[in-house]
Amino acid sequence: MSVVALAPENEELTAPEGRIVSVARVRGMGVFLVLLAVVMFGPFGLGVAAHVHATFLLGAPPATGVAPLSLPVRWVSVPLALVCAALGCPLWARPHGRGRFLLFSLGVLIFLWSFLGWAARGGELNFVDMLAESLAYSTPLLFGSMSGMMCERSGVVNIAIEGQFLAGAFLGAMISSATNNLWLGVFSGAVAGAIFGALLAFLALRYGADQIIVGVVIVAFCTGLTNFLTEQVLSPDQNLNAGLTFSPFGIPLLDKIPVLGPAVFDQNYFFYGAIVLLVVIHVGLFKTRWGLRARAVGEHPRAAETVGIHVLSVRYRNVIMGGVIAGIGGAWFTIGNVGEFSADMTAGLGYVALAAMIFGRWRPFGALGAALLFGFSVSLQSFLAVLNVGIPSPFLSMAPYVITIAVVSGLVGRVRPPASDGVPYSRE
């Protein structure tokens, strides 16, 4: 008789992706996929009449026309439910297996496709517009997560991103309206972010103040200041809040690719800038001497000091550059999106950007995946409201923040931040 040794439920497994997960959590992910499969098989599948179809619109100018895709909701959801369950079973039975997060991600994507089919049952869903909105809403999260990454890779926690967003949005809207120059608005947003980045660096590095507390104070200060100036300056003079925005700019030839062209290559300059910035930061952090020094300061500042790296100088530069990036991300809320500034318009997305950074393990492309997920959830709520699926609007509005809570609470496992992240440093 053979004996099978089972791993303890609290045993930790180190994933190739850099996360730390327990056997219990991996099995929980498998159970979660099976529960999703039950929903797909029942309400999304057998709960829908056999003749009901969902139509996805895939064509949009200037791309080559693509015929709409019409799918029978029941006969798509039921097979997808079986596939989702098949992906969940190995996670429960073999928690030590490879590709755990790949299986989980595939299962979630399958559920989302089934959900979209159920939501669009008997009607139409413009998939291209949804994808384009998802990318647009992910843009400020990319800027915010890159800002946090610049700071935390060098050992400084930047909770102040929300405040830097607000400052950049306010000043970007006011200066662009006053000068009728959108690029000057972007520059003004960057300056606003740099000012509060410098303030964070000064208080945290010069005086050793608690970085979390300083960040929260900056957010509170920026919230109160922008609310006050909106009432006292922008409201009396509408010319200072004129609602100017960047128009979408299509990249020739690429914007004509079916489906992806109008969604990915017909965005405004903020989105293209975020993608370029993501690549630059990835290369800078992991392929250059500057990046090696910044990461060394964030991991082992004392050892970095012994080889001639000035720890505080590196941290000052990175925090201020992080502020610049967050300020530009803040300008997106006004001159990159709705135009006019309104009180508290960032709606906590600075904190969501931090969650995206954590989800992405302090790596640019990992943060990209998280930002796209959050952007999709924000876009989804607006489309579901139009489709009138019967889900109360407050629950739809909660979706992005529920995802944020799930991420930071460790749904996908614990992640290791830089070893000296948030730890004050003083030269001996």
N, C-alpha and C positions, 0 to 999 in steps of 0.2 A: 504494500500500500504506500503510495507516494504522499508526501506531506508538502503542502505549499506554504511557504512563509509569507505572511502578509506584512506589509510595511505599516508601522504605527501611523495613526491618522494625523498626528502632529509632526511627522517627519517632514523636514524641509528639503525641497528639491531645487537645485540651481538650474534655471533654464538657459539655453544658449543665448536667448535674447537678453540676458542680464537680470531677469526678474527672479525673485525668490518666492516659491509657492510651496504650500503644504500638500500632502496627499489628499487631505480632506477637501481642500479648495479645488483641486483638479477634479475630484469626484463630484463635487458640487457643480462644477461647470458642466460635467456630463449630464447630471440630473436636470440642470437648467435647460440644456438643449432638448432633452426628452420632453420636458414640460412645454417648451415652445412647439415641439412637434405635435403634441396633443392639441394645442390651440389651432395649429395649421390644419390638422386633420378634421377637427370638429367645426368650430365657428367659421374658419376661413375656407373650409373644404365642403364637408357634408352639409354645413349650415347654409350654403348658398345653392340656389336652384341650378340644375344641370345646364340650363340653356343660357344662363347669364354670362356675359363676356365683359372683360375689361379692355379698354382701348388705350394704348400708349402712343402719344404723338411724338414722332422721332425726327420730324423735319422742321427746320427753321432757317430763315435767310441769314447770311448769304450762302449757306451750304447747299450742296446738291440735294434735291428733294428725296426723302425716304418715305415710303408708304407707312401708314400707321400700323402698329402691331396689335392685333386683336387676339386675346387669349381667353379660353374658357376657365373661369375662376376656379370651379370645383376641380376640374381635371388637371389643373396645374398645381393647386395647393396640396392635394392628396399625395401625389408622388414626391413633391418637395418635402412633405412631412415625414415620409419614410426615409428620405435621404438625411434629413436633419436628425432623426432618431438614430440612424446608423452612424452618424458622426459623434453623437453623444455617448453611445455605448462603449466605445474603446476608451474614452476618457474616464469612465467609471471603472471599467474592468482592468485597464492597464495605465494607471496614473503615472508610471515611470516612462511611458513611451515617448518617442520623439515627436515633434510637431504638434504639441498640445495646443498651443495658441493658434496655430494654423487651422486645426480642426474646429476650434471654438469660433474663430473669426468666420470661417466658411459657413458654419451653422447659423450664425447671427445674420450674415448676408442673405442666406436662403430665406430666413424668416422675414427679413425686411422686404424682399421681393414678393413673398406671399402676402404680406400685409398691404403692400401697395396695390396688388391685384384686388384684394378684398375691398380696400378703400375706394378704388375706381370702378367697382362692379356696377354694371349698367350705365357707365359714363366714360368720360375721357380724362386722361391725365397727361399733361404736357411734360414729358420726361426731360426734354432738353432744357426747358425753362427751370425745372426743379434742380437740375445739375448745375446750371449757371448760377442760380441763387445760392446753392450750397457753397460753391467756390467763392462767391462774393462775400457771404457771411463768414467764411473761414479766414478771410484776409486779415481782419484786426487780430484774430487769435494767433495767426502766424507771427505778426509783428510783436504781440505781447509775449508769446512763448520764446521768440528769439531774444527779446529784451531780458527776460528772466534767465535765459541760458547764459547770456554774456555775463551777467552778474554772478550767478551761482556757480558757474564753472570756475570763477576766480575766488569763490568763497564768501560772497555777500548775498544774503537773501533779499530779494526785491519784492516786498509785498505792496509797494507803492505803485505798481503798474496801473491800477484802476485810477489813481489820482493823476498820473502822467497822461493817461488816456483823456481824462476830462480836460486837463490843461491844454493838451494838443488840439483837441476838438474845438475848444472855445477860441483859443488864439488863432487857429487856422481859419475858422469861419470869419472872425472879426477882421483879420488883416487882409484876407482874400477879398472880402466885401468892400473894405475901405479903399483898397488899391486896384480892385478889379483884376487881380493877378493871382491865379490859382497856385502857381509854383511858389510865389512868395508866401502863400498860405501854408504850403507844405513845409517850407523853411521855418516859418514861425512856429508851427507845431513841433518841429524838431528842437528849436531853441527852448520852448516851454518844457519839453521833456528833459532836455539837458540841464536846465536850471534845477529841477527837482531831483534829477539824478545826482547832481553835484551836492545838493543839500543832504541827500541820503548818505552819500559817500563821506561828506564832511562830519556829520554827526556820528556815523557808525565807525568810521576809521580813525578820525582825529580824537574823538572823545570816548570811543568804545561803547556807545549807547547800544541798547538792545535793538537789533536790526528789525525784529518783528514789530516792536512798539513804534519805532521811528517810521516804518512803512505805513502802519495804521494811522498815525498822526498825519502823515503827508496826505493820505487819502481823505481823511476828514477835513483837513485844511483846504484841499483842492475842491472838494465837494461844496463846502460853505462859500469859498471865494467865487467859484464860477456861478453858483446860484445867486449870490449877491450882485455880481457884475451883470448877470443876465437881466436882473430886475432893474438895476440902476443905469445900465449903459445900453444894452441891446434892445430892450423893450421900448424905451423912449425914442430910439433912433433906429428904425428898421433898415436904414441903408448900411448899417454895420452888421446886419444879419440877413443878407440879401438872398441867400440860398443858392450860391454858385456851386456847381459840381463839375467834375471831369466827365466828359462823355466817353462811352466805350470806344476803344480803338482796336479795330480788327487787324490782325497780322495777315498781310497778303498771302494768299494761297492756303495757309494753314486754316484760316477761318472758313474755308469752303469744304473742309473734311466733314463728311456726314456725321451727325449727332455730336461728336466731340468738338468740331470746329466752332460752331456758334457758342457753345458753352465754355470752352477753355480758351479759345484764341480770339474772343471778341469781348474782352473785359476792359476795365479802365487801368490806368497806369499804376494804381496802388497794388493790384493783384500781380501784375508783371514784376513790380519792384519787390514784392514779398517773395516771389519765387527766386529772383536773382539773389536777394539777400540770403535766403535759405542756403543756396548753393555756396555763396561766398563764405558764410559762417561755417558751414560744414568743412569746406576746404581749409579755411583759416584755423579752425580749432584742431583738426586732426591731421593736417598735412603740412603745417608750417611751423617755424621756430616760435613765432608769436603764440600760436595755439598751444604748443608744448609748454611754454612758460606759464601761460594762463592756467592750464590744467594742473601744472605742478603746484602753483600757488593755491589752487582750490583743494588739492589733495594733501600736500605735505609742505606747508609754507616754511617751516623751519629748515627742512632739507633744501628747499629752493633758495633760501637766503644764503645757505652755506656755499652754493655754487655761483653766487654773484647776482642773483635776481632780486631786485628791489620789490618786495612783496606789496607794500602799500601803494607804490606807484602803479603797479599792474592793476591792483584792485580799483584805484581811483579811475584809471582810464577805462576799464571795462564797465564800471557802474555808470559813468557818464555816457559812454557809447550806448549802453543799454537804455538810458534815459532818452537819448536821441531817437532810438528805434521805437520806443514806446510812444514818444510824442508824435512821430509820423503815423503810427498806427492809430493814435487818437484823432489825427486830422482826417482819417478815413471816415469817421462817423459823420462828419459834416461835409467837407468838400469832395469826399469820395463816395458818399451815399445819399443822405437826405438833403444836404445843403445847409439848412438852418440848424443853429445850436439850440438845444432845449435842456432844461435842468435834468441832471441825472440820466442823460441819454445813453450812457455806456452800459447801464443796467447790470453792473457786476461782471462784465465780460473780462475785466482785468484779472479777476480771480479765476475765471474759467480758463484764461490763457495760461495761468500758472498750473492748473490741473492738466492742461494739454502738454506742458513741458514735462511734468512728472510722469504722465502716461507714456510719453516718448522717451523716458529715461535720459533726459538732458541731452538728447541728440536731435539735430534738426529734422531729419527725415521721419523719426519717430513722432516728433511733435506735429509734423505735417499730417500724418495719419489721424492723430487725435483731433486736430483742427478741422479736418474734413468731416470727421464724425460729428463734431459739435455743429459745424455749419449745416450739415444735412438735417440734423434734428431741428434747427431753427427754421430752415426752409420748409421742412415737412409740416410744421404746425400751420403755416399759412396756407399750404395747398390743401391740407385736410379740412381747414375751416371753409374753403371754397367748395370742396366736395360734399360738405355737410354729412360727415360719416356718423354723426350722433355722439361723438366724444365731446364733453363740455370744454369750452375754450380755455378755462383756467388749467385744466389738466394738460392741454396741448402746450400751453405756455410754460408749464413746469418741466417739459421733457428735457431741454438742454441742461437744466440744473440738476435734475435727477441723474442724468448721465455723469455730470461732474461729481456728485456725491458718490456714485458707484465707483468711479475711478479713484478718487482720493481715499476712499475707505478700504481699498485693497481688493476690489473684485477680481482684478487680473494679477494679483500677487504683489508682494512688497518689492520696492525698488530701492537701490542703493544710491543716495545722493553723493556728491563729492564729499570726501571725508571731513574736510574743514569748512563745509558750508555753514555759514552763520556763526562760526567760532571767531571771536575777536583775536587779533594778533598784534603783538607789540614787540619791537626789536629789543633785544637784551643789550 
